[in-house]
Amino acid sequence: MKAAARLQLIKDEWDDLSLAEVDDALIYNRKLWTVLVTSATSEESSLPLEIKNNIGSLGVFVFKQTMTVITTQDPEKLGALISINRTIAEGLRAKPE
């Protein structure tokens, strides 16, 4: 949720922020996703192969979308990253039935 909140702030205040502030939020999100993808897709992970593959694919999308934000300087491109982060965070917080 912290990464999503930081990205939302960047999106909302894009014109008033420095490039360094934007980069900080994007780097934080990229590090978070690097840890998530590495952990979830490792051989030691007990996740089913389908979930490992889905998380890996989602990670690739997140990394590509991050590069798109950087290269286009389009804050609207952050919407997908924010949505994915919030959805993943909500899923991780949910208690199994």
N, CA, C and O atoms as CSV, one atom per row, in Angstrom:
chain,resi,resn,atom,element,x,y,z
A,1,MET,N,N,0.828,-1.200,0.000
A,1,MET,CA,C,0.000,0.000,0.000
A,1,MET,C,C,0.872,1.264,0.000
A,1,MET,O,O,0.500,2.287,-0.576
A,2,LYS,N,N,2.028,1.177,0.650
A,2,LYS,CA,C,2.908,2.334,0.689
A,2,LYS,C,C,3.376,2.710,-0.713
A,2,LYS,O,O,3.412,3.890,-1.064
A,3,ALA,N,N,3.734,1.710,-1.512
A,3,ALA,CA,C,4.172,1.986,-2.880
A,3,ALA,C,C,3.034,2.595,-3.695
A,3,ALA,O,O,3.247,3.543,-4.450
A,4,ALA,N,N,1.830,2.052,-3.543
A,4,ALA,CA,C,0.670,2.588,-4.260
A,4,ALA,C,C,0.401,4.036,-3.843
A,4,ALA,O,O,0.096,4.882,-4.684
A,5,ALA,N,N,0.513,4.311,-2.562
A,5,ALA,CA,C,0.279,5.670,-2.066
A,5,ALA,C,C,1.322,6.646,-2.625
A,5,ALA,O,O,0.998,7.775,-2.994
A,6,ARG,N,N,2.561,6.195,-2.680
A,6,ARG,CA,C,3.622,7.064,-3.219
A,6,ARG,C,C,3.389,7.332,-4.705
A,6,ARG,O,O,3.555,8.459,-5.173
A,7,LEU,N,N,3.007,6.301,-5.436
A,7,LEU,CA,C,2.745,6.472,-6.863
A,7,LEU,C,C,1.530,7.379,-7.090
A,7,LEU,O,O,1.524,8.196,-8.011
A,8,GLN,N,N,0.512,7.234,-6.253
A,8,GLN,CA,C,-0.676,8.091,-6.372
A,8,GLN,C,C,-0.299,9.551,-6.137
A,8,GLN,O,O,-0.768,10.436,-6.853
A,9,LEU,N,N,0.541,9.804,-5.145
A,9,LEU,CA,C,0.995,11.166,-4.870
A,9,LEU,C,C,1.754,11.730,-6.074
A,9,LEU,O,O,1.558,12.883,-6.457
A,10,ILE,N,N,2.612,10.914,-6.658
A,10,ILE,CA,C,3.367,11.343,-7.834
A,10,ILE,C,C,2.411,11.682,-8.980
A,10,ILE,O,O,2.567,12.699,-9.656
A,11,LYS,N,N,1.426,10.819,-9.182
A,11,LYS,CA,C,0.444,11.061,-10.247
A,11,LYS,C,C,-0.328,12.353,-9.997
A,11,LYS,O,O,-0.506,13.161,-10.909
A,12,ASP,N,N,-0.784,12.547,-8.768
A,12,ASP,CA,C,-1.597,13.709,-8.422
A,12,ASP,C,C,-0.830,15.028,-8.470
A,12,ASP,O,O,-1.397,16.071,-8.795
A,13,GLU,N,N,0.459,14.976,-8.145
A,13,GLU,CA,C,1.245,16.212,-8.035
A,13,GLU,C,C,2.381,16.273,-9.050
A,13,GLU,O,O,3.376,16.962,-8.829
A,14,TRP,N,N,2.237,15.560,-10.154
A,14,TRP,CA,C,3.289,15.409,-11.164
A,14,TRP,C,C,3.951,16.742,-11.536
A,14,TRP,O,O,5.178,16.838,-11.546
A,15,ASP,N,N,3.172,17.742,-11.832
A,15,ASP,CA,C,3.712,19.020,-12.316
A,15,ASP,C,C,4.475,19.801,-11.254
A,15,ASP,O,O,5.262,20.689,-11.582
A,16,ASP,N,N,4.249,19.479,-9.991
A,16,ASP,CA,C,4.888,20.217,-8.902
A,16,ASP,C,C,6.100,19.495,-8.316
A,16,ASP,O,O,6.721,19.994,-7.378
A,17,LEU,N,N,6.437,18.341,-8.854
A,17,LEU,CA,C,7.516,17.538,-8.289
A,17,LEU,C,C,8.760,17.564,-9.157
A,17,LEU,O,O,8.702,17.791,-10.366
A,18,SER,N,N,9.874,17.329,-8.509
A,18,SER,CA,C,11.131,17.237,-9.247
A,18,SER,C,C,11.270,15.839,-9.843
A,18,SER,O,O,10.594,14.899,-9.426
A,19,LEU,N,N,12.148,15.726,-10.810
A,19,LEU,CA,C,12.427,14.432,-11.419
A,19,LEU,C,C,12.966,13.452,-10.378
A,19,LEU,O,O,12.683,12.255,-10.447
A,20,ALA,N,N,13.730,13.948,-9.427
A,20,ALA,CA,C,14.271,13.095,-8.362
A,20,ALA,C,C,13.161,12.497,-7.504
A,20,ALA,O,O,13.243,11.331,-7.117
A,21,GLU,N,N,12.135,13.268,-7.204
A,21,GLU,CA,C,11.011,12.766,-6.407
A,21,GLU,C,C,10.237,11.694,-7.166
A,21,GLU,O,O,9.818,10.690,-6.590
A,22,VAL,N,N,10.053,11.916,-8.455
A,22,VAL,CA,C,9.385,10.914,-9.286
A,22,VAL,C,C,10.231,9.647,-9.324
A,22,VAL,O,O,9.715,8.546,-9.132
A,23,ASP,N,N,11.516,9.799,-9.570
A,23,ASP,CA,C,12.424,8.651,-9.631
A,23,ASP,C,C,12.430,7.868,-8.325
A,23,ASP,O,O,12.440,6.637,-8.342
A,24,ASP,N,N,12.424,8.568,-7.194
A,24,ASP,CA,C,12.434,7.893,-5.891
A,24,ASP,C,C,11.227,6.966,-5.741
A,24,ASP,O,O,11.367,5.829,-5.291
A,25,ALA,N,N,10.062,7.445,-6.114
A,25,ALA,CA,C,8.848,6.632,-6.000
A,25,ALA,C,C,8.900,5.447,-6.949
A,25,ALA,O,O,8.510,4.340,-6.578
A,26,LEU,N,N,9.376,5.663,-8.166
A,26,LEU,CA,C,9.462,4.578,-9.142
A,26,LEU,C,C,10.513,3.550,-8.741
A,26,LEU,O,O,10.308,2.350,-8.926
A,27,ILE,N,N,11.621,4.003,-8.201
A,27,ILE,CA,C,12.672,3.082,-7.738
A,27,ILE,C,C,12.166,2.256,-6.563
A,27,ILE,O,O,12.408,1.051,-6.502
A,28,TYR,N,N,11.473,2.888,-5.640
A,28,TYR,CA,C,10.910,2.159,-4.502
A,28,TYR,C,C,9.975,1.052,-4.983
A,28,TYR,O,O,10.038,-0.081,-4.506
A,29,ASN,N,N,9.115,1.394,-5.928
A,29,ASN,CA,C,8.172,0.410,-6.453
A,29,ASN,C,C,8.906,-0.715,-7.186
A,29,ASN,O,O,8.555,-1.886,-7.046
A,30,ARG,N,N,9.905,-0.361,-7.952
A,30,ARG,CA,C,10.674,-1.372,-8.689
A,30,ARG,C,C,11.398,-2.316,-7.723
A,30,ARG,O,O,11.438,-3.524,-7.958
A,31,LYS,N,N,11.961,-1.788,-6.659
A,31,LYS,CA,C,12.627,-2.643,-5.663
A,31,LYS,C,C,11.627,-3.585,-4.998
A,31,LYS,O,O,11.909,-4.767,-4.799
A,32,LEU,N,N,10.470,-3.052,-4.662
A,32,LEU,CA,C,9.424,-3.870,-4.050
A,32,LEU,C,C,9.047,-5.018,-4.978
A,32,LEU,O,O,8.948,-6.164,-4.541
A,33,TRP,N,N,8.837,-4.716,-6.253
A,33,TRP,CA,C,8.462,-5.744,-7.218
A,33,TRP,C,C,9.596,-6.722,-7.492
A,33,TRP,O,O,9.347,-7.896,-7.766
A,34,THR,N,N,10.817,-6.259,-7.424
A,34,THR,CA,C,11.962,-7.160,-7.605
A,34,THR,C,C,11.982,-8.195,-6.489
A,34,THR,O,O,12.195,-9.380,-6.745
A,35,VAL,N,N,11.764,-7.763,-5.269
A,35,VAL,CA,C,11.720,-8.684,-4.133
A,35,VAL,C,C,10.544,-9.648,-4.271
A,35,VAL,O,O,10.703,-10.854,-4.079
A,36,LEU,N,N,9.374,-9.126,-4.601
A,36,LEU,CA,C,8.185,-9.962,-4.734
A,36,LEU,C,C,8.368,-11.020,-5.819
A,36,LEU,O,O,8.123,-12.203,-5.583
A,37,VAL,N,N,8.794,-10.601,-6.992
A,37,VAL,CA,C,8.956,-11.540,-8.112
A,37,VAL,C,C,10.046,-12.559,-7.806
A,37,VAL,O,O,9.868,-13.748,-8.071
A,38,THR,N,N,11.158,-12.117,-7.258
A,38,THR,CA,C,12.255,-13.029,-6.939
A,38,THR,C,C,11.815,-14.067,-5.911
A,38,THR,O,O,12.095,-15.256,-6.064
A,39,SER,N,N,11.134,-13.621,-4.877
A,39,SER,CA,C,10.677,-14.544,-3.825
A,39,SER,C,C,9.619,-15.507,-4.339
A,39,SER,O,O,9.684,-16.709,-4.080
A,40,ALA,N,N,8.653,-14.981,-5.064
A,40,ALA,CA,C,7.523,-15.800,-5.507
A,40,ALA,C,C,7.910,-16.819,-6.566
A,40,ALA,O,O,7.326,-17.902,-6.627
A,41,THR,N,N,8.881,-16.487,-7.394
A,41,THR,CA,C,9.232,-17.380,-8.501
A,41,THR,C,C,10.442,-18.257,-8.226
A,41,THR,O,O,10.846,-19.035,-9.090
A,42,SER,N,N,11.022,-18.145,-7.047
A,42,SER,CA,C,12.207,-18.961,-6.739
A,42,SER,C,C,11.839,-20.441,-6.617
A,42,SER,O,O,10.682,-20.790,-6.381
A,43,GLU,N,N,12.826,-21.283,-6.781
A,43,GLU,CA,C,12.606,-22.724,-6.644
A,43,GLU,C,C,12.129,-23.079,-5.239
A,43,GLU,O,O,11.396,-24.052,-5.058
A,44,GLU,N,N,12.538,-22.302,-4.254
A,44,GLU,CA,C,12.156,-22.570,-2.873
A,44,GLU,C,C,10.713,-22.196,-2.577
A,44,GLU,O,O,10.153,-22.633,-1.572
A,45,SER,N,N,10.111,-21.399,-3.435
A,45,SER,CA,C,8.731,-20.968,-3.216
A,45,SER,C,C,7.782,-22.153,-3.342
A,45,SER,O,O,7.899,-22.962,-4.263
A,46,SER,N,N,6.846,-22.244,-2.411
A,46,SER,CA,C,5.878,-23.341,-2.429
A,46,SER,C,C,4.619,-22.997,-3.239
A,46,SER,O,O,3.657,-23.765,-3.256
A,47,LEU,N,N,4.634,-21.855,-3.897
A,47,LEU,CA,C,3.480,-21.460,-4.708
A,47,LEU,C,C,3.326,-22.396,-5.905
A,47,LEU,O,O,4.317,-22.905,-6.431
A,48,PRO,N,N,2.098,-22.620,-6.329
A,48,PRO,CA,C,1.879,-23.418,-7.539
A,48,PRO,C,C,2.517,-22.739,-8.755
A,48,PRO,O,O,2.630,-21.514,-8.802
A,49,LEU,N,N,2.926,-23.535,-9.723
A,49,LEU,CA,C,3.599,-23.023,-10.907
A,49,LEU,C,C,2.785,-21.945,-11.614
A,49,LEU,O,O,3.348,-20.952,-12.076
A,50,GLU,N,N,1.471,-22.125,-11.703
A,50,GLU,CA,C,0.629,-21.139,-12.384
A,50,GLU,C,C,0.701,-19.775,-11.697
A,50,GLU,O,O,0.755,-18.744,-12.368
A,51,ILE,N,N,0.701,-19.766,-10.385
A,51,ILE,CA,C,0.788,-18.502,-9.645
A,51,ILE,C,C,2.176,-17.896,-9.810
A,51,ILE,O,O,2.308,-16.684,-9.978
A,52,LYS,N,N,3.205,-18.727,-9.763
A,52,LYS,CA,C,4.566,-18.231,-10.008
A,52,LYS,C,C,4.643,-17.549,-11.371
A,52,LYS,O,O,5.186,-16.451,-11.498
A,53,ASN,N,N,4.098,-18.208,-12.379
A,53,ASN,CA,C,4.121,-17.642,-13.732
A,53,ASN,C,C,3.331,-16.347,-13.813
A,53,ASN,O,O,3.758,-15.397,-14.469
A,54,ASN,N,N,2.182,-16.303,-13.151
A,54,ASN,CA,C,1.359,-15.088,-13.164
A,54,ASN,C,C,2.074,-13.927,-12.485
A,54,ASN,O,O,2.048,-12.801,-12.981
A,55,ILE,N,N,2.701,-14.196,-11.369
A,55,ILE,CA,C,3.438,-13.136,-10.666
A,55,ILE,C,C,4.623,-12.680,-11.505
A,55,ILE,O,O,4.908,-11.485,-11.584
A,56,GLY,N,N,5.308,-13.623,-12.126
A,56,GLY,CA,C,6.418,-13.267,-13.013
A,56,GLY,C,C,5.957,-12.387,-14.159
A,56,GLY,O,O,6.605,-11.389,-14.475
A,57,SER,N,N,4.840,-12.747,-14.788
A,57,SER,CA,C,4.293,-11.955,-15.903
A,57,SER,C,C,3.860,-10.573,-15.435
A,57,SER,O,O,4.083,-9.575,-16.122
A,58,LEU,N,N,3.245,-10.524,-14.273
A,58,LEU,CA,C,2.828,-9.245,-13.715
A,58,LEU,C,C,4.054,-8.364,-13.439
A,58,LEU,O,O,4.034,-7.160,-13.694
A,59,GLY,N,N,5.103,-8.974,-12.923
A,59,GLY,CA,C,6.343,-8.244,-12.673
A,59,GLY,C,C,6.930,-7.664,-13.949
A,59,GLY,O,O,7.376,-6.517,-13.966
A,60,VAL,N,N,6.930,-8.452,-15.013
A,60,VAL,CA,C,7.429,-7.954,-16.300
A,60,VAL,C,C,6.602,-6.755,-16.751
A,60,VAL,O,O,7.154,-5.760,-17.221
A,61,PHE,N,N,5.280,-6.847,-16.610
A,61,PHE,CA,C,4.426,-5.717,-16.974
A,61,PHE,C,C,4.761,-4.484,-16.135
A,61,PHE,O,O,4.874,-3.379,-16.665
A,62,VAL,N,N,4.919,-4.677,-14.835
A,62,VAL,CA,C,5.227,-3.552,-13.938
A,62,VAL,C,C,6.543,-2.889,-14.352
A,62,VAL,O,O,6.638,-1.663,-14.395
A,63,PHE,N,N,7.555,-3.703,-14.655
A,63,PHE,CA,C,8.851,-3.131,-15.050
A,63,PHE,C,C,8.735,-2.383,-16.381
A,63,PHE,O,O,9.310,-1.306,-16.536
A,64,LYS,N,N,8.001,-2.942,-17.338
A,64,LYS,CA,C,7.821,-2.268,-18.627
A,64,LYS,C,C,7.015,-0.984,-18.467
A,64,LYS,O,O,7.340,0.038,-19.072
A,65,GLN,N,N,5.973,-1.037,-17.657
A,65,GLN,CA,C,5.139,0.148,-17.438
A,65,GLN,C,C,5.939,1.247,-16.746
A,65,GLN,O,O,5.757,2.429,-17.035
A,66,THR,N,N,6.813,0.861,-15.846
A,66,THR,CA,C,7.677,1.832,-15.174
A,66,THR,C,C,8.561,2.534,-16.193
A,66,THR,O,O,8.725,3.753,-16.140
A,67,MET,N,N,9.128,1.777,-17.116
A,67,MET,CA,C,9.966,2.375,-18.161
A,67,MET,C,C,9.136,3.293,-19.057
A,67,MET,O,O,9.623,4.330,-19.507
A,68,THR,N,N,7.894,2.916,-19.312
A,68,THR,CA,C,7.013,3.756,-20.121
A,68,THR,C,C,6.763,5.090,-19.433
A,68,THR,O,O,6.773,6.137,-20.078
A,69,VAL,N,N,6.540,5.052,-18.127
A,69,VAL,CA,C,6.336,6.295,-17.367
A,69,VAL,C,C,7.577,7.171,-17.474
A,69,VAL,O,O,7.479,8.379,-17.688
A,70,ILE,N,N,8.740,6.556,-17.323
A,70,ILE,CA,C,9.995,7.317,-17.368
A,70,ILE,C,C,10.228,7.922,-18.745
A,70,ILE,O,O,10.611,9.087,-18.859
A,71,THR,N,N,9.997,7.137,-19.788
A,71,THR,CA,C,10.311,7.613,-21.136
A,71,THR,C,C,9.270,8.567,-21.705
A,71,THR,O,O,9.606,9.447,-22.497
A,72,THR,N,N,8.012,8.401,-21.312
A,72,THR,CA,C,6.965,9.280,-21.856
A,72,THR,C,C,6.673,10.475,-20.957
A,72,THR,O,O,6.070,11.457,-21.388
A,73,GLN,N,N,7.107,10.380,-19.701
A,73,GLN,CA,C,6.794,11.423,-18.714
A,73,GLN,C,C,5.289,11.663,-18.644
A,73,GLN,O,O,4.828,12.801,-18.553
A,74,ASP,N,N,4.526,10.557,-18.688
A,74,ASP,CA,C,3.063,10.627,-18.667
A,74,ASP,C,C,2.552,10.081,-17.340
A,74,ASP,O,O,2.567,8.867,-17.133
A,75,PRO,N,N,2.100,10.950,-16.436
A,75,PRO,CA,C,1.640,10.487,-15.126
A,75,PRO,C,C,0.412,9.581,-15.196
A,75,PRO,O,O,0.167,8.803,-14.274
A,76,GLU,N,N,-0.356,9.673,-16.270
A,76,GLU,CA,C,-1.540,8.815,-16.397
A,76,GLU,C,C,-1.149,7.346,-16.507
A,76,GLU,O,O,-1.949,6.468,-16.182
A,77,LYS,N,N,0.057,7.072,-16.958
A,77,LYS,CA,C,0.544,5.694,-17.079
A,77,LYS,C,C,0.763,5.057,-15.703
A,77,LYS,O,O,0.944,3.844,-15.602
A,78,LEU,N,N,0.744,5.867,-14.654
A,78,LEU,CA,C,0.906,5.346,-13.296
A,78,LEU,C,C,-0.352,4.641,-12.800
A,78,LEU,O,O,-0.286,3.856,-11.854
A,79,GLY,N,N,-1.485,4.907,-13.420
A,79,GLY,CA,C,-2.753,4.339,-12.964
A,79,GLY,C,C,-2.726,2.823,-12.887
A,79,GLY,O,O,-3.207,2.245,-11.913
A,80,ALA,N,N,-2.172,2.173,-13.895
A,80,ALA,CA,C,-2.110,0.710,-13.894
A,80,ALA,C,C,-1.227,0.201,-12.757
A,80,ALA,O,O,-1.573,-0.779,-12.097
A,81,LEU,N,N,-0.097,0.853,-12.525
A,81,LEU,CA,C,0.797,0.433,-11.441
A,81,LEU,C,C,0.122,0.598,-10.083
A,81,LEU,O,O,0.238,-0.273,-9.220
A,82,ILE,N,N,-0.571,1.692,-9.894
A,82,ILE,CA,C,-1.272,1.952,-8.639
A,82,ILE,C,C,-2.337,0.891,-8.415
A,82,ILE,O,O,-2.450,0.342,-7.319
A,83,SER,N,N,-3.107,0.604,-9.434
A,83,SER,CA,C,-4.173,-0.391,-9.330
A,83,SER,C,C,-3.624,-1.780,-9.012
A,83,SER,O,O,-4.161,-2.480,-8.153
A,84,ILE,N,N,-2.574,-2.171,-9.690
A,84,ILE,CA,C,-1.960,-3.491,-9.438
A,84,ILE,C,C,-1.442,-3.561,-8.007
A,84,ILE,O,O,-1.683,-4.546,-7.309
A,85,ASN,N,N,-0.743,-2.541,-7.570
A,85,ASN,CA,C,-0.199,-2.552,-6.202
A,85,ASN,C,C,-1.317,-2.655,-5.166
A,85,ASN,O,O,-1.213,-3.424,-4.210
A,86,ARG,N,N,-2.375,-1.888,-5.356
A,86,ARG,CA,C,-3.485,-1.926,-4.400
A,86,ARG,C,C,-4.160,-3.296,-4.391
A,86,ARG,O,O,-4.494,-3.818,-3.327
A,87,THR,N,N,-4.358,-3.868,-5.555
A,87,THR,CA,C,-5.010,-5.172,-5.647
A,87,THR,C,C,-4.163,-6.262,-4.988
A,87,THR,O,O,-4.687,-7.098,-4.252
A,88,ILE,N,N,-2.876,-6.253,-5.250
A,88,ILE,CA,C,-1.977,-7.242,-4.636
A,88,ILE,C,C,-1.962,-7.055,-3.120
A,88,ILE,O,O,-2.033,-8.032,-2.373
A,89,ALA,N,N,-1.870,-5.819,-2.668
A,89,ALA,CA,C,-1.843,-5.551,-1.225
A,89,ALA,C,C,-3.130,-6.018,-0.555
A,89,ALA,O,O,-3.089,-6.608,0.525
A,90,GLU,N,N,-4.263,-5.760,-1.183
A,90,GLU,CA,C,-5.545,-6.205,-0.620
A,90,GLU,C,C,-5.603,-7.732,-0.552
A,90,GLU,O,O,-6.089,-8.300,0.426
A,91,GLY,N,N,-5.107,-8.380,-1.590
A,91,GLY,CA,C,-5.088,-9.843,-1.597
A,91,GLY,C,C,-4.199,-10.408,-0.508
A,91,GLY,O,O,-4.538,-11.420,0.106
A,92,LEU,N,N,-3.078,-9.775,-0.263
A,92,LEU,CA,C,-2.160,-10.244,0.778
A,92,LEU,C,C,-2.725,-10.003,2.176
A,92,LEU,O,O,-2.408,-10.737,3.112
A,93,ARG,N,N,-3.554,-8.986,2.315
A,93,ARG,CA,C,-4.159,-8.681,3.608
A,93,ARG,C,C,-5.358,-9.572,3.914
A,93,ARG,O,O,-5.711,-9.760,5.078
A,94,ALA,N,N,-5.978,-10.114,2.887
A,94,ALA,CA,C,-7.189,-10.915,3.065
A,94,ALA,C,C,-6.887,-12.157,3.885
A,94,ALA,O,O,-5.834,-12.779,3.743
A,95,LYS,N,N,-7.827,-12.501,4.738
A,95,LYS,CA,C,-7.688,-13.694,5.570
A,95,LYS,C,C,-8.360,-14.849,4.856
A,95,LYS,O,O,-9.499,-14.727,4.407
A,96,PRO,N,N,-7.652,-15.987,4.746
A,96,PRO,CA,C,-8.258,-17.140,4.097
A,96,PRO,C,C,-9.514,-17.597,4.853
A,96,PRO,O,O,-9.588,-17.533,6.080
A,97,GLU,N,N,-10.486,-18.054,4.079
A,97,GLU,CA,C,-11.735,-18.526,4.708
A,97,GLU,C,C,-11.583,-19.915,5.264
A,97,GLU,O,O,-12.531,-20.464,5.826
